[in-house]
Amino acid sequence: MTTARGTGTGTASVPHVATSSASSASSLDAALLSEALVFTAKECSIEAGGKSSLIVPVAPEGGFLLYQYEERSGEGVRFTVHAGEHQLLLDELQPVSDDRLHLPAGLGASALTLEWQNTESWIQSVVVSYTIRVVSTSAVRSKLDKQLLSAALAAQ
């Protein structure tokens, strides 16, 4: 398995996690999910027949995975999201995608494995750029509460 290469960076006080080890993601403190975690890569090269994996933490109360990626040549890559080893949450084959995935409470996994697979090509490598955001349900509620309070105070 190849891991993400290139100019990947992470923000929101969390380093870019591009690894094949589930222990790295599970060592991230769940309190960090009180704000959105953002993982980005400008260029992630995936060899022909290869794949690139990213492991991201998930809050036990659930939340959202917001993902955006683009494969530069337009050929497309297979993008999958797994919770644990055998629970497939998403499987799509597209050159570009910008969507979100609801992560229910009690998912039973502390991390998700995201994979971009270049299995459609046996000859050429592809370059993928992506932005991944992981947000807990409590972070969404907290942000909504702050906005409602701000609107209520402004109306007085």
Secondary structure, 3 states (H helix, E strand, C coil): CEECCCCEEEECCCCCCCCCCHHHHHCCCHHHHHCCEEEEEEEEEECCCCEEEEEEECCCCCEEEEEEEEECCCCCEEEEEEECCCEEEEEEEECEEEEEEEECCCCCCCEEEEEEECCCCCCCCEEEEEEEEEEEHHHHHHHHHHHHHHHHHHHC
